[in-house]
Amino acid sequence: MNKLHLFGILTVAALLVLNSCKKDSNVSGAVYVPSISDVTANATLGELQQGHTIYVSSCGACHGLYSPDSFSKSGWSSVLANMAPRAGLSSAQTALVLKYVSRGQ
């Protein structure tokens, strides 16, 4: 294999890796910023704000952010069960994100 061929293969591989964490911007404006009116018996304002911060920074690092209304609480639980390990979230962080996306339910 010559150097030019190897360079081409490495270039394509690098582009594939970089593109795998591409943000999808058409849904990222759909998130809400928690306020006092979002507090529930199950979620404090601080928990909702922490969940929002984790959701935006961790989930938004690789793809667009879906509106919390995109899934039911059980749907979000399934999504987070799959994605939280990929994002390196702890169980406590995952619980905060679930409180945020389920609007404190």
C-alpha positions as a Markdown table, in Angstrom:
| # | Residue | x | y | z |
|---|---|---|---|---|
| 1 | Met | 0.0 | 0.0 | 0.0 |
| 2 | Asn | 1.5 | 3.3 | -1.0 |
| 3 | Lys | 1.5 | 6.4 | 1.2 |
| 4 | Leu | -1.1 | 8.3 | -0.8 |
| 5 | His | -3.5 | 5.4 | -0.5 |
| 6 | Leu | -2.9 | 5.2 | 3.2 |
| 7 | Phe | -3.4 | 8.9 | 3.6 |
| 8 | Gly | -6.7 | 8.7 | 1.8 |
| 9 | Ile | -8.0 | 5.9 | 4.0 |
| 10 | Leu | -6.9 | 7.8 | 7.2 |
| 11 | Thr | -8.6 | 11.0 | 5.9 |
| 12 | Val | -11.9 | 9.2 | 5.3 |
| 13 | Ala | -11.7 | 7.5 | 8.7 |
| 14 | Ala | -11.1 | 10.8 | 10.4 |
| 15 | Leu | -14.0 | 12.4 | 8.6 |
| 16 | Leu | -16.3 | 9.6 | 9.6 |
| 17 | Val | -15.3 | 9.9 | 13.3 |
| 18 | Leu | -15.8 | 13.7 | 13.3 |
| 19 | Asn | -19.2 | 13.4 | 11.6 |
| 20 | Ser | -20.4 | 10.8 | 14.1 |
| 21 | Cys | -20.7 | 13.6 | 16.7 |
| 22 | Lys | -22.5 | 16.0 | 14.4 |
| 23 | Lys | -25.1 | 18.2 | 16.0 |
| 24 | Asp | -28.6 | 18.2 | 14.5 |
| 25 | Ser | -29.6 | 21.8 | 14.9 |
| 26 | Asn | -33.2 | 21.6 | 14.0 |
| 27 | Val | -34.3 | 20.4 | 17.4 |
| 28 | Ser | -31.9 | 22.2 | 19.8 |
| 29 | Gly | -34.0 | 25.2 | 20.3 |
| 30 | Ala | -36.8 | 23.2 | 21.7 |
| 31 | Val | -35.5 | 22.9 | 25.3 |
| 32 | Tyr | -36.9 | 25.0 | 28.2 |
| 33 | Val | -35.1 | 26.8 | 30.9 |
| 34 | Pro | -36.7 | 25.8 | 34.3 |
| 35 | Ser | -38.3 | 28.4 | 36.4 |
| 36 | Ile | -40.1 | 28.4 | 39.7 |
| 37 | Ser | -43.4 | 27.6 | 37.9 |
| 38 | Asp | -41.9 | 24.2 | 36.8 |
| 39 | Val | -41.3 | 23.0 | 40.4 |
| 40 | Thr | -43.3 | 19.9 | 41.3 |
| 41 | Ala | -43.6 | 17.7 | 44.4 |
| 42 | Asn | -40.9 | 15.5 | 42.8 |
| 43 | Ala | -38.4 | 18.1 | 41.5 |
| 44 | Thr | -37.0 | 21.2 | 43.0 |
| 45 | Leu | -35.9 | 24.2 | 40.9 |
| 46 | Gly | -32.3 | 23.3 | 41.7 |
| 47 | Glu | -32.8 | 19.8 | 40.4 |
| 48 | Leu | -34.5 | 20.9 | 37.2 |
| 49 | Gln | -31.7 | 23.5 | 36.6 |
| 50 | Gln | -29.0 | 20.9 | 37.2 |
| 51 | Gly | -30.9 | 18.4 | 34.9 |
| 52 | His | -31.1 | 21.2 | 32.2 |
| 53 | Thr | -27.4 | 21.9 | 32.4 |
| 54 | Ile | -26.4 | 18.3 | 32.2 |
| 55 | Tyr | -28.9 | 17.7 | 29.3 |
| 56 | Val | -27.6 | 20.7 | 27.3 |
| 57 | Ser | -23.9 | 20.1 | 27.9 |
| 58 | Ser | -23.7 | 16.3 | 27.8 |
| 59 | Cys | -26.5 | 15.3 | 25.4 |
| 60 | Gly | -26.0 | 18.4 | 23.2 |
| 61 | Ala | -22.3 | 17.6 | 22.8 |
| 62 | Cys | -23.0 | 15.1 | 20.1 |
| 63 | His | -26.5 | 15.8 | 18.7 |
| 64 | Gly | -29.4 | 18.2 | 18.7 |
| 65 | Leu | -31.6 | 18.4 | 21.8 |
| 66 | Tyr | -35.1 | 17.1 | 21.7 |
| 67 | Ser | -38.0 | 18.9 | 23.4 |
| 68 | Pro | -38.9 | 17.3 | 26.7 |
| 69 | Asp | -42.4 | 16.9 | 25.2 |
| 70 | Ser | -40.9 | 14.6 | 22.5 |
| 71 | Phe | -41.3 | 11.5 | 24.7 |
| 72 | Ser | -43.3 | 10.4 | 27.7 |
| 73 | Lys | -41.5 | 9.8 | 31.0 |
| 74 | Ser | -41.2 | 6.1 | 30.2 |
| 75 | Gly | -39.9 | 7.0 | 26.7 |
| 76 | Trp | -37.3 | 9.2 | 28.2 |
| 77 | Ser | -36.3 | 6.5 | 30.7 |
| 78 | Ser | -35.7 | 4.2 | 27.7 |
| 79 | Val | -33.7 | 6.8 | 25.9 |
| 80 | Leu | -31.6 | 7.6 | 28.9 |
| 81 | Ala | -31.0 | 4.0 | 29.7 |
| 82 | Asn | -29.4 | 3.7 | 26.2 |
| 83 | Met | -27.7 | 7.1 | 26.0 |
| 84 | Ala | -26.5 | 7.9 | 29.6 |
| 85 | Pro | -23.7 | 5.3 | 29.5 |
| 86 | Arg | -22.5 | 6.7 | 26.1 |
| 87 | Ala | -22.4 | 10.2 | 27.6 |
| 88 | Gly | -20.6 | 9.0 | 30.7 |
| 89 | Leu | -23.4 | 10.1 | 33.1 |
| 90 | Ser | -23.6 | 8.8 | 36.6 |
| 91 | Ser | -26.9 | 7.4 | 37.9 |
| 92 | Ala | -27.4 | 10.7 | 39.9 |
| 93 | Gln | -26.9 | 12.8 | 36.8 |
| 94 | Thr | -29.2 | 10.5 | 34.8 |
| 95 | Ala | -31.9 | 11.0 | 37.4 |
| 96 | Leu | -31.5 | 14.8 | 37.2 |
| 97 | Val | -31.8 | 14.7 | 33.4 |
| 98 | Leu | -34.9 | 12.5 | 33.7 |
| 99 | Lys | -36.5 | 15.0 | 36.2 |
| 100 | Tyr | -35.7 | 17.8 | 33.7 |
| 101 | Val | -37.0 | 16.1 | 30.5 |
| 102 | Ser | -40.1 | 14.7 | 32.3 |
| 103 | Arg | -40.8 | 18.2 | 33.7 |
| 104 | Gly | -40.5 | 17.0 | 37.3 |
| 105 | Gln | -42.9 | 14.1 | 37.1 |
